[in-house]
């Protein structure tokens, strides 16, 4: 198996992790998973959940498209572009660092929270940042 297909597998795994997050949050929102953390730990509440869910679904569809194009080695998202790759690399790194800083900021603003409150969205933002970074590596190689 070539590097491109191995990358597609890793991107598929990261998309699968994000899918599990979306499904877990959806189950909690619908009262179908009492064993999962409560809804307030799944997202910041900056965006109402009925708005957030379609955005998450769109991200998943996009990830599937990118991953499929890389697996096949053709398609819009398999076209290499050093410029796009460099821009995406820096965007993903800034995104990761902002999410890294989000946790201590939240804890300072709300010291009554438990240490694990709010970690679910932060971790999955890291998953998305990792997805973007790895795709940027592929784009930059061209």
C-alpha positions, 0 to 999 in steps of 0.5 A, a space after each residue: 500500500 502506498 503512502 497516499 493510501 496510508 494517509 487516506 486510511 489515517 484521515 478516514 480514522 480521524 473522520 471516524 473519530 469525529 463521527 463517533 463524537 457527532 453520534 455521541 452528542 446526538 444520542 445525548 441530545 436525544 436522551 438515548 445515552 444516559 451513560 455518556 457525559 451530559 450535553 453541557 460537556 459536549 459543546 460550548 453552547 456558542 452555537 445552538 445544537 440544531 445549528 451545530 449538527 448540520 455543520 458537523 454533518 457537512 464536515 463529515 461529508 467533506 472529510 469523506 470526499 477528501 478521504 475518498 479522493 486521496 484513496 483513489 488518487 484523483 478528484 478535486 481534493 487529491 490535486 496537490 498544491 504547495 500554496 494551499 498546503 502551506 496555508 492549510 498547514 499554518 491554519 491547522 497549527 493555529 487552530 490546534 494552538 487556539 484549542 490548546 489555549 481554550 482549556 486554561 482560559 475556560 478554567 480561569 473564567 469558570 474556576 468552579 468547573 471540574 478539570 474534565 469539563 469541556 474537554 470533549 469539544 477541545 479534543 475533537 477540535 484537535 482531531 479536526 486540526 490533525 486531519 487538516 494538518 495531515 491533508 496539508 502535508 499531502 498537498 505540500 508534497 506536490 
